[in-house]
Amino acid sequence: MLYFPSIKGRYPVGATTFQLAVPSPITVGTSKIRAGGQNGDLKSALVVEEIAFTAYYPAQVRNIKRTRGLDWLIRPIRESLRGYAHFAGISTWIVRPLVYLYGSFLRVPVHENAPLLSPVLVSEDAEPPKPNQNSWPLVIFSHGLGGSRTTYSQLCMRLASSGRVVLAMEHRDGSGHVCVPSRSPAKLYIKESDIIWSPDTKDEERTMLSFRGDQLTFRQHEIYLAYAAFSKLVKYGYEGPGNGLQLTDASKIDWDSWTQKDDVVPIQCDDNIALAGHSFGGATVFSILSTDPPSSESTPIPVNKALILDPWIEPICSPGPSPVPSPRDRPLPRLLVINSEGFTLWKDHFERLVGVVGVWEPAGRRLLTIVRSKHISFSDFPLLPLTIKKKAHIVMDIISKLSLAFLDGSIDNALDDIRTRKMEIKIVGIKKDGRPSRQLVGDIGDVIVH
C-alpha cells in the first residue's frame, strides 16, 4: 500500500463516511443535462437527492484491531478514472495506468470507522483537552472544483488530530471529478458544453458563471442538510427522531460514540461552528455567510469562524459578498483568508478580495499570502507519495499552522512567531503573450500580511 504522510498530532485520527437520502429532492435552477451522454434523456442538472461527507475526528483506537487506511480515490476505481479523464479532457487510456496502478493502492493514514474518542476520556499518551472544552468543536469543509471528500485529507487530518471533528463534504453539484450516489449512476464533472439551458433563460445568463451561482445554492442546501442531520445524530442517536444518516458501505460502527450521554456531549453542534473551504469551496463559505439559509426549513448554522483558502469569488455577484445582518447579540463570524501567490498576483480578483475581507475584518491582518504557494498547495496533490517534494511539506506546514492558530484564537501570536514580510512584486521574465511574468519577493513559506 501507498500512504500519504502520517500526521503527528495530539490524537489519532479516524474517518467515517456518511450519507443521507433527501426525502423530498430539491431542484436548483432550470438548466438540464443529458443522462448517460449525448443521446440520453434530458434531466435537471442540479437535483439534491442524497448528500455525503467524510468525518475526520479524534479516534478511540485502544484495544481495537482495525487496519489503518482509507481509500483516497472514490470507488469504484473505474468511475474515478472516468471522472479525472473527463475533468481533464483527455482519454481514459492516458490516465488508466496512473489511476489503476497507483491510485488503487493509495490510502489516507487514518483509522477507518473507528469510534469517536470521548473528549473526557482521552488516551493516556495524549494531551488532555483544553480548559473548558468538554466537546469536540465542529468544522465543515467545502472542496474546490475537481475535488472530493478526500482531496484535502492532509489538512482535515491535521485539524482532526488537534481535537476537532471535520465534516468534509462530497458536493454532488457537478463540481467534483466524480461522485457515486447509492441510488443512481455516477455523476461526472459538468462542463459548459454539457449544459442545456431552459428556453426561458436570457442570453446574458447562459454562462458558466451563472451556472456556478446555481451550484453555490446547491452546495448551501447540502451543507445545511448535513449539519442538521449530523446534529440530530449527536443529540438523539442513530435510532433517534429525524436521523437519516447511514454509512456508504456495509461496515458496522459504534454509533453510540457519536451521541451525547447524560452530561457528556461529544461534539459541539449548537455553537462555535467553523466553516472552511478551498477555491470554489471558499466561494461556498462566502455564499453561506452572505445569504440567508436556502430554505425556510433549513436549520441555521451558528458559525463563529470562517477559514477560507485561496477563494475564487468570481461566481459571487459583485458588489459583495457582504455579511447577512445578524442579531445584535451575535457578532459577525471571524474570518481568515489564506491566498496562494498566484491568486494574490491576479490583480483584479485580489483587489476585490481585499475589499470583501475588509468588511468582516476592518482591523486587518486576516488576509495572508504564502510566498511560492500554488493553488493546489492546499490540497493533497503536492503530497502524493513518490512525487512529494520538500517545498510541498513546507507550504502545507505553514497552511496548517495558520489554520489551527486561527481556529484556536491565537492567529496574532502565530504571525508573530513566523517569518512575515511586506508585499513586493518583481519581474522575472516575459510570458508567451508578451506580458511581464511577475513574482512575489521572498522565500518559500514567507507569509505576507495584507
C-alpha positions in Angstrom: 0.0 0.0 0.0 1.0 3.6 -0.5 0.2 6.1 2.2 0.1 9.9 2.4 2.4 11.2 5.2 1.3 10.4 8.7 0.2 13.3 11.0 1.9 13.9 14.3 -1.0 15.4 16.3 -2.5 15.3 19.7 -4.9 12.5 18.9 -5.1 9.5 16.5 -7.5 10.3 13.6 -10.4 8.3 12.4 -12.5 8.7 9.3 -16.1 7.6 8.6 -18.2 8.4 5.5 -21.9 9.1 6.0 -24.7 9.6 3.5 -28.2 10.9 3.8 -31.1 10.3 1.4 -33.1 13.5 0.9 -36.8 12.6 1.3 -38.0 15.4 -0.9 -35.4 16.1 -3.7 -34.6 19.7 -4.3 -34.2 21.0 -7.9 -31.9 24.0 -8.2 -32.1 26.2 -11.3 -33.6 25.4 -14.7 -30.6 24.0 -16.6 -30.6 20.5 -17.8 -28.1 17.8 -19.0 -28.5 14.5 -20.8 -28.4 11.4 -18.7 -25.7 9.0 -19.8 -24.2 11.1 -22.6 -25.2 12.9 -25.7 -28.1 10.6 -26.6 -29.6 10.3 -23.2 -32.9 11.7 -21.9 -33.0 15.3 -20.6 -33.0 15.7 -16.8 -32.4 18.6 -14.4 -28.7 19.3 -14.0 -28.9 20.1 -10.3 -31.1 18.0 -8.0 -30.3 17.5 -4.4 -31.2 13.8 -3.8 -28.5 12.5 -1.5 -25.7 14.1 0.4 -22.4 12.5 1.6 -19.4 13.6 3.7 -16.4 12.0 5.3 -15.9 12.9 9.0 -12.3 13.1 10.2 -12.1 13.1 14.0 -10.2 12.1 17.2 -10.5 8.3 17.3 -10.6 5.8 20.0 -8.1 3.1 18.9 -7.1 1.4 22.1 -7.9 -2.3 22.1 -9.4 -2.1 18.7 -7.9 -4.2 15.9 -8.5 -2.3 12.7 -6.5 -1.9 9.5 -5.4 1.6 9.1 -6.2 3.3 5.8 -9.0 5.0 3.9 -9.2 4.8 0.1 -8.1 8.1 -1.3 -9.7 7.6 -4.7 -13.5 7.4 -4.9 -14.6 3.8 -5.5 -15.3 2.1 -7.9 -11.8 2.9 -9.4 -13.3 2.8 -12.9 -15.5 5.8 -12.0 -12.6 7.8 -10.6 -10.8 7.0 -13.9 -13.7 8.3 -16.0 -14.1 11.3 -13.7 -10.5 12.5 -13.9 -10.2 11.8 -17.6 -13.5 13.8 -18.2 -12.4 16.6 -15.9 -9.0 16.9 -17.7 -10.5 16.5 -21.1 -8.2 13.5 -22.0 -8.7 9.9 -23.0 -9.1 7.4 -20.2 -6.3 5.4 -21.8 -3.8 8.1 -20.9 -4.6 8.1 -17.1 -5.5 4.5 -16.8 -2.0 3.3 -15.7 -1.7 6.0 -13.2 -5.2 5.5 -11.7 -5.1 1.7 -11.6 -1.5 1.0 -10.7 -1.0 4.0 -8.4 -4.4 5.1 -7.2 -5.7 1.7 -6.4 -3.1 1.3 -3.6 -3.2 4.9 -2.4 -4.6 5.3 1.1 -5.1 8.0 3.7 -3.4 7.0 7.1 -6.5 7.1 9.3 -8.4 4.6 11.3 -11.5 4.0 9.1 -14.8 3.6 11.0 -13.1 3.8 14.4 -15.2 5.0 17.3 -15.2 8.7 18.1 -12.9 9.4 21.1 -14.8 10.8 24.1 -13.5 14.3 24.8 -13.4 13.5 28.5 -11.8 10.1 28.1 -8.6 10.9 26.2 -5.8 8.3 25.7 -3.1 8.2 28.3 -0.5 9.2 25.7 -2.4 12.2 24.5 -2.5 15.7 25.9 -5.7 16.5 27.9 -8.4 18.6 26.2 -8.1 22.3 26.5 -9.6 24.0 29.5 -13.4 24.2 29.4 -13.5 22.0 26.3 -16.0 19.2 27.0 -17.0 18.7 23.4 -15.0 18.5 20.2 -15.5 21.6 18.0 -17.1 21.1 14.6 -15.7 22.2 11.3 -17.5 21.8 7.9 -15.2 21.8 4.9 -16.1 22.5 1.3 -13.9 21.3 -1.6 -13.0 23.1 -4.8 -13.5 22.2 -8.5 -12.5 18.7 -9.3 -12.2 17.9 -5.6 -13.8 15.3 -3.3 -14.3 14.5 0.3 -10.7 13.0 0.4 -8.8 15.6 -1.7 -7.9 17.6 1.4 -7.3 14.7 3.7 -3.9 16.1 4.9 -5.4 19.3 6.1 -8.5 17.7 7.5 -6.4 15.2 9.4 -4.3 17.9 10.9 -7.4 19.7 12.1 -8.9 16.5 13.5 -5.7 15.5 15.3 -5.8 18.8 17.1 -9.1 17.8 18.7 -11.8 18.7 16.1 -14.5 16.9 14.1 -14.2 17.8 10.4 -17.1 17.1 8.0 -15.5 17.1 4.5 -18.4 17.4 2.1 -18.7 15.5 -1.2 -20.5 18.1 -3.3 -22.7 16.4 -5.9 -23.4 19.6 -7.9 -21.2 18.5 -10.8 -18.2 20.4 -9.5 -16.3 17.3 -8.3 -14.5 15.0 -10.8 -17.0 12.2 -9.9 -19.5 11.2 -7.3 -21.2 7.8 -6.9 -24.7 8.1 -5.3 -26.1 5.0 -3.8 -29.3 5.0 -5.9 -28.3 6.5 -9.3 -25.4 6.2 -11.8 -22.1 8.0 -11.2 -22.1 11.8 -11.9 -19.2 13.4 -13.6 -18.0 17.0 -13.6 -20.4 19.2 -15.5 -18.8 21.3 -18.3 -20.3 24.2 -20.1 -20.8 22.1 -23.2 -22.9 19.6 -21.1 -25.4 22.3 -20.1 -28.7 22.7 -21.9 -30.3 26.0 -21.0 -34.0 26.5 -20.4 -35.7 28.4 -23.3 -36.7 31.0 -20.7 -33.1 31.7 -19.8 -31.9 35.1 -21.0 -28.9 35.1 -23.3 -26.7 37.0 -20.8 -27.5 34.4 -18.2 -26.3 31.5 -20.3 -22.8 31.5 -18.9 -20.8 29.1 -16.8 -20.6 31.7 -14.0 -24.3 31.8 -13.9 -24.4 28.0 -13.5 -21.7 28.3 -10.8 -24.2 30.5 -8.9 -26.8 27.7 -9.0 -24.1 25.3 -7.9 -23.4 27.6 -4.9 -27.1 27.4 -4.0 -26.9 23.6 -4.4 -23.9 23.4 -2.1 -25.7 25.5 0.5 -28.6 23.0 0.6 -26.0 20.2 1.1 -24.2 21.8 3.9 -27.4 22.8 5.8 -28.8 19.3 5.4 -25.5 17.7 6.5 -25.3 20.0 9.5 -29.0 19.3 10.5 -28.6 15.5 10.2 -25.3 15.4 12.0 -26.6 17.5 14.8 -29.6 15.1 15.2 -27.2 12.1 15.4 -25.2 13.8 18.1 -28.3 14.9 20.1 -30.7 11.9 19.6 -28.6 9.0 18.4 -28.8 6.6 15.5 -32.3 5.5 16.2 -33.5 8.9 17.4 -36.1 11.1 15.7 -35.2 12.6 12.4 -31.9 10.8 12.0 -31.4 9.5 8.5 -27.6 9.2 8.3 -26.2 5.9 7.1 -22.8 4.6 6.1 -21.8 4.4 2.5 -20.9 0.8 2.8 -21.9 -2.3 4.9 -19.5 -1.6 7.7 -20.5 -1.5 11.3 -19.5 1.3 13.6 -20.1 2.3 17.2 -23.0 4.7 16.7 -23.2 5.4 20.4 -19.8 7.0 20.4 -21.2 9.8 18.3 -24.2 10.5 20.6 -24.4 12.6 23.8 -24.9 10.7 27.0 -26.0 12.2 30.3 -23.9 15.4 30.6 -21.3 14.4 28.0 -21.9 16.0 24.6 -19.2 14.6 22.3 -19.4 17.3 19.6 -20.3 20.9 19.9 -23.1 21.4 17.3 -25.1 24.3 19.0 -22.4 27.0 18.8 -19.0 27.9 17.6 -19.2 26.1 14.3 -16.3 26.8 11.8 -16.8 26.7 8.0 -13.8 26.1 5.8 -13.3 25.8 2.1 -10.8 26.0 -0.8 -11.2 27.8 -4.1 -14.9 27.2 -5.1 -15.3 25.9 -1.6 -14.1 29.3 -0.4 -16.8 30.9 -2.5 -19.2 28.4 -0.9 -18.3 29.6 2.6 -18.7 33.3 1.5 -22.1 32.5 0.0 -23.3 31.0 3.2 -22.0 33.9 5.3 -23.6 36.4 2.9 -27.1 34.9 2.3 -30.0 33.6 4.3 -30.5 29.8 4.5 -31.6 28.4 1.2 -34.9 27.1 2.7 -37.3 28.2 5.4 -36.8 24.7 6.8 -33.0 24.9 7.0 -31.6 24.7 10.5 -29.5 27.9 11.0 -25.8 27.2 11.4 -24.2 29.1 14.3 -20.9 30.0 12.6 -18.3 31.9 14.6 -15.2 31.3 12.4 -14.6 31.0 8.6 -11.3 29.6 7.3 -11.2 30.5 3.6 -8.3 29.1 1.5 -7.4 30.7 -1.9 -11.1 31.6 -2.6 -12.4 32.0 -6.1 -15.0 34.7 -5.8 -15.9 35.4 -9.4 -19.1 33.3 -9.2 -20.5 35.6 -6.5 -22.3 38.7 -7.7 -20.5 42.0 -7.3 -20.6 44.1 -5.2 -20.3 41.5 -2.5 -20.2 39.1 -0.8 -21.2 41.0 2.3 -22.4 39.8 5.7 -26.1 39.0 6.3 -27.4 41.2 9.1 -27.2 39.2 12.3 -28.9 39.6 15.7 -27.3 42.4 17.8 -26.2 39.9 20.4 -24.3 37.9 17.8 -21.1 39.3 16.3 -20.1 38.6 12.8 -18.0 35.4 12.2 -14.3 36.0 12.4 -12.5 35.5 9.1 -9.1 34.3 7.9 -8.2 34.1 4.2 -5.0 32.5 3.1 -4.1 33.1 -0.5 -1.7 31.4 -2.9 0.9 33.6 -4.7 -0.9 33.2 -8.0 -4.2 34.3 -6.7 -2.7 37.3 -5.0 -0.9 38.3 -8.3 -4.3 38.1 -10.0 -4.8 41.8 -9.7 -8.5 42.4 -10.3 -9.6 39.4 -8.3 -7.2 40.3 -5.4 -8.4 43.9 -5.2 -12.0 42.7 -4.9 -11.0 40.2 -2.3 -9.2 42.9 -0.2 -12.5 44.9 -0.2 -14.6 41.8 0.8 -12.3 40.8 3.6 -12.2 44.3 5.0 -15.9 44.3 5.6 -15.6 41.3 8.0 -12.2 42.2 9.4 -11.7 46.0 9.3 -8.8 45.8 11.6 -6.8 43.9 9.0 -4.2 41.1 9.5 -6.7 38.5 8.3 -5.7 38.3 4.7 -2.5 36.4 4.2 -0.4 35.2 1.3 2.1 32.3 1.4 5.1 33.0 -0.9 5.7 30.4 -3.6 2.5 28.6 -2.7 0.3 27.4 -5.6 -3.5 27.0 -5.9 -3.2 23.2 -5.4 -0.9 23.6 -2.4 -3.9 23.5 -0.1 -4.9 20.0 -1.4 -3.3 16.6 -1.2 -1.9 16.6 -4.7 1.5 18.1 -4.0 1.9 15.5 -1.2 1.2 12.4 -3.3 3.6 9.5 -2.4 6.6 9.0 -4.7 6.2 12.6 -6.0 6.3 14.6 -2.8 8.9 17.4 -2.6 10.2 19.3 0.4 8.7 22.5 -0.7 5.2 21.0 -0.6 5.8 19.9 3.0 6.9 23.5 4.0 3.8 25.1 2.5 1.4 22.6 4.0 3.0 23.0 7.4 2.5 26.8 7.2 -1.1 26.4 6.0 -1.8 24.0 8.9 -0.1 26.2 11.5 -2.0 29.3 10.4 -5.3 27.4 10.2 -5.0 25.8 13.6 -3.9 29.1 15.2 -6.9 30.9 13.8 -9.3 28.2 14.9 -7.7 28.3 18.4 -8.0 32.1 18.6 -4.2 32.7 18.6 -3.6 33.8 15.0 -1.9 37.0 16.0 0.6 35.1 18.2 1.3 32.7 15.3 2.0 35.6 13.0 4.5 37.0 15.5 6.3 33.6 15.5 6.7 33.0 11.8 8.6 34.8 9.0 6.4 37.6 7.6 7.2 40.4 5.1 5.5 43.2 3.2 4.2 42.6 -0.3 6.7 43.4 -3.0 6.5 42.3 -6.7 9.4 41.7 -9.1 9.5 41.0 -12.8 11.2 37.7 -13.5 10.7 37.3 -17.3 8.3 37.6 -20.2 5.3 35.4 -20.8 4.5 33.9 -24.2 1.9 36.6 -24.8 4.4 39.3 -24.2 3.2 40.3 -20.7 5.7 40.5 -17.8 6.0 37.4 -15.6 5.7 38.6 -12.0 6.7 37.0 -8.7 6.4 37.9 -5.1 9.7 38.9 -3.4 10.6 36.4 -0.6 11.4 32.8 0.1 9.1 29.8 0.1 7.0 29.8 3.2 7.3 33.5 3.9 3.9 35.0 4.9 2.7 38.3 3.6 0.2 40.1 6.0 -2.1 42.4 4.0 
